[in-house]
Amino acid sequence: MKNLKFWVITLLITSFLNVNAQEKKKFKIHTVAFYNLENLFDTINDTTKFDEASPIMEMKGDVQAVYKKKVQNMARVLSDIGADVSNNSPVIIGVSEVENREVMEDVINDPLLIDKDYGIVHYDSPDRRGIDVGLFYQKKLFTPLYTSSHELIIYDDDSRERVYTRDQLLVSGKLEDEMIHVIVNHWPSRRGGEARSRPKRVAAAKLNKKIIDSLQTIDPYAKIFIMGDLNDDPTNASVKDVLKAEKDKEDVGLKGIYNPMESFFKMGLGTNAYRDSWSLFDQILVTQPLIEKDYSSFRFYKAGIYNKNYLVNKKGRWKGYPLRSFADGGFTGGFSDHFPVYVFVIKEVE
């Protein structure tokens, strides 16, 4: 019974549920998160990958100490996301920029996370840099039933040679006793410029839409979380025109997609910065059944950008930016060049 206590909170329900402001209800609450771990590579040269170009492999000195600190930093952030509300680290965490399953194992075996008993879903992708996406999940709360990796096949506009990039990860399973689906993404970068690289991200969005459509063909009421570093903002064509994600809940129909991150973007908030301009590439979107107002099952409650003070650069040229791990050929002691994002899901309890 003791382990159940952190699942239940009391919320003062006001206009959010459109009931009497004095009425109190009890809810289970869970955090679902995404974090770009910024070049989480080990210190071993994998001859099948181009990992020797990773920041840690290019460093001089005690790379083992750097790797250990990097892992500790990642574990600290993951243990903190949403904990101030749920009294627990996230139940589900999508991640990008991980080299392999082994680095993911090192993160969840850190003292800050080991008692959470996280499981891992990971597939090796064909990405040229050797980076993958993956998923952590708390075994006592989420049970994967089906997992699959979906290959994105795209080509360079000039050479017509294939561009090897990250797969898209689909994990379907039971959050407690409810079926949900999670798609973890890391779409092609803006290398070469936003306009020139745009077709690659549009292609990634089309693959994403194909996965979503296949789930909704089986079950139009499928609860789907679409998360990742999209390398596009909520207003770009890949998200607005292909996924057709909506900013306002009332505009989302059955089989539609709600993007709570778009409101943050409109307010000037972001998860990563470049040349004094903020972007909100890291996003979590949800399908329509997650925004219904019947809280007898898990529904979306609210979203957030996890930009706590310790994740922010305090000085110098990059003051105010995310405190990244690697810069100018060395290890900064920081975390990532992206802030994590998260959503809370809640369910009413007696």
N, C-alpha and C positions, 0 to 999 in steps of 0.2 A: 504493500500500500504506500510505503514511503516513496517509492520510485514514481508513483503516479502524481505526486503533488505538483511537480513542475509543469505538468501538462495543463493544469487548470488555473485560469485567472478569472478575476471578476472585473468586468468592464462596466463603466457607467455609460449606458447606451443612450445617446442623444439623437441628433439628426441622422447619424449614420444608418441606424436601423429604423428611423422614422417612427419612434414610439415615445411614450412619456419619458421626459428627461430624468425623472426620479427613479425609473425602473432599473433594477440591477439584474443582470443575467450572468450566468457562469458559462465560460467557454473554454474548450481546449484550444490551444494555440500552438502552431508550429511555424518555424522559419524555413523557407526555401531560398537558397542563395546561389549566386554565381560569382566567381572570382578568376580573373586572369592572373596567374601566378608569376608572370614575367620571367621567362627563361629558367624554369626549375629543371636544370640539368644536373646529372651526377658528374663525377670527376673521372669517369672511365671513357676512353675513346672507343666508340662503337664504329667499327669499320664499315658497317652497312648504312651509316647515316652521315650527314654533314655536320655532326655535332661539334667538331673541332672549332667551328666558327662561333660557338656559343660563348657568352661573356666569361663564364667560369673556366672554360677550357683555354681561353686566351690569357688568363691571368698568370702572374708570377707569384711565387711565395706559397704559403700554406693554404692550398685550395680546399683541403679537407675541413679546416676551421671555417672557411667561408661557407662551404656547403652546409655544414652543421648549423651555422647561424641563420642561413637562408631558410632552412627547414623549420627552425624554431620560430622565425618570424612569420612564416606562412601558417603554422599551427596556432600562433597567438591570435592572428586575425580571424581565422576560421572558428576558433573557440569563442570569440567575442560577438560575432555577427548575430544580432537579434536577442542576445542573452539578457539584455536589460529589460526586455518585455516577456520573453518566454521562459527565462531561467534555464535555458538550455542552448547549446550550440545548434546550428541548423540541422534539421532532420535529413535534408537533401542538399548537396552542394555540387553544382556543376563547376568544372575547372577547365582552363585552357593553358597552353604553353607548359605542358608537362612532357618530359622526355620519354618516360616509360612507366610501367606499373611499379617498378621498384622505388622511384622517387615518391610516388603517391603513398606507398607503404611506409616510407620513412616519415612522412608528414603525420599520418594517423597513429603512428607508434610514438610520437612525441608525448612527453608526460602530460601536456595540456589536453590531449585528445584521447589518449589510450583508453581511458575508462568509459568513453562514449561508444566503444566497440563499433567503429565504422567498417563497413564493407566497401569494396571497390568494383566499379565496372570500367573496363578499359580495353580498347583495341588499338593495336599498332596501326597508324595511318601511313599513307605513302608520302607525307609531307617532306619536302626536300630538306628542310632544316631539322627534321626529326622531332617536331613537336606535335603533340596529340591533345585531344580533349578527353575528359574522363568524368566520372561521377563518384562521389562519396555518399554513403547513406548509413544511417543508424539502424543496425540490424533489428533492434527491438521494436522499431516503429515503422520501418519500411521493408517490404519483401519484394525484390525483383522477380518477375515471372518470365519476362521475355526481354531480351536485349538484342540489338542489331546495330551494325555499322554501315553507313550509307555513303558510298564513294561519290565524290564530286569530280566529274570529268570535264575539265575546261582546257582551253588552248590559248597560247599566246597569239595576239592579233597579227604580229609581224612574221614570226618564224613558223607559226602554225604547229609548233611543238606543244606537247601536253604540259600543262602547269600542274605539278604535283602539290597538292594542298591537303588540308585536314578533312577527314571524313566527318559526317554528322552522326552523332550517337543518339539512339533511341532506347530508352529504358521504360518498360511498362511494368507496373507492379502495384502492390497494395500498400497504401498509406493507412496504417492500422487495418481496417477492413474495407477500405474504399479503393477502387481501381483508379489510378492516375497514370499519365504518360509524361515523360520528360524528354525533350529534345535538346541536346547540348551542341552548341555551334561555336566555330571560330572561322568566320568567313574570310575570304581573300583580302589582303591588305590593300592600301591605297598607293602602293609603290608604283611610281611612274605618273602619279597624279590621280585625283579623284575621278575626273571624266574618263581618262583612258582606262582605268581599272574598273569602272562602274559595271561593265557587262559581266565581269566575274562574280560580283556580289549579287547581281540580278540572277545569275545562274544558280548561285547558292540559295537564294530565296525561293527560286522555283523548285529546287530539290526539297527544300523545307516544306513548301506547300504540298508537294506530292506526298510526303510522309504524313502530313496533317490530313490531307484528303483521304488517304488510305485508312487512317484511324477512324475518321468520321463516317466513312462508308460503312464500316462495321457497326459503329455506334455514333449517331449524330450528337449524342450528349456526352461524348468523351471529354474528360477533364485533362487538358493538355497544357503543360508549361513549356514555352519556347524560350530558351535562355542562351546567352552567349555574348562573346565579343563579335559584334556584327561588322565592325569597321565601317559602319554607316550610322547616321543619326536616325531618330524616330521619324523624321520627316523626309528621308531619302526614298527614292523610287523603290528600292528593294523591299522596304518595310511598308510603305504606303500603297504602292501600286501592285506589288506582287502578293504580299501577305494581306494587304488591305486592312491593316491594323487601324483601329479607331482610338482617338484620344478620349472620347466621352462614352460612358457605359451605355447611355440610352441609344446610341447609334449602332450598337453591336447586336446583330441578329443571330439566329441559330446558325451554327457553324462559323460564326464570326470570331474575330480576335480583338481583344482589348489590350491596349498598350499604356499602362500607367506611367511609363517613363517619359512619354511625350509631354506631359504637363511639366515635369521637371525641366526638360529641355527648353520649353517655351519660357520658363522662368530664368533661363541663363545658367542652369546647373549642368554639370558634366561629370564624367568619370575619368577622363584623361585630357591632357592639355598639350597643345603644340603651338609654338610661336604666339603665345599669349591669347590663344583662342581655345575655348573649351568645347569638347565633343562629348556626346553621350553614346559611345559605341557599345557599352555594356548594358544589356537590357534583359528584362524578363517580361514576357507577354503571356496572356492566358486566354483560353477559349471561353465562349459565352457561358457554359454551365458553371464555371467558377465564379461568375459575378451575379448569379441569381440571389434572391434575398431570402431563400429558405435555408436557414442555418442548421437544419437537422443533419446535414452532411457538410463536409469541409468546403468553405467558400473563401474567395479572396477577401482580405480585410484591408490591407494597405501595403504600399510599396515604399522603398527607401534606397538611398545611396549611402553606403557605409563609409563616411568620410570623417571619422573621428580625428581628433587633434593629433594623435601620435602617428597618423598616416600621412600627415601634411608636412611638406618641406618648409622649414621655419626661416630660412635665410638664403642669401645669395641669388644667383641668376634665376633659379627656379623656385623662388619663394612662392608659396601658395599652391604649387603643383603637388601631385602625389609624390611621396618620398620613395623614389624607385630604388631598386637593389643595386643596379649597375650603371655607372656613368664614367666617361672619360677613361675607359680601360680598367677601372677598379671597382671594388665593392664598397658601397656607401654605408652599409649597415642598415639600409632601408628595406622596403617591403615590395612594392610593385609600382609600375608606372600607370596602373589603373586602380581606381577605387572599386570595391565590390558593390554589388547590388543585391537586393533581397525583397521578398514579399512575405507577408504573414498570411496564413490561412487559419480560419477559426471554425469551430463547430460547437453548437450549443449543447450543454449537458444539463441534466436534471440537478 
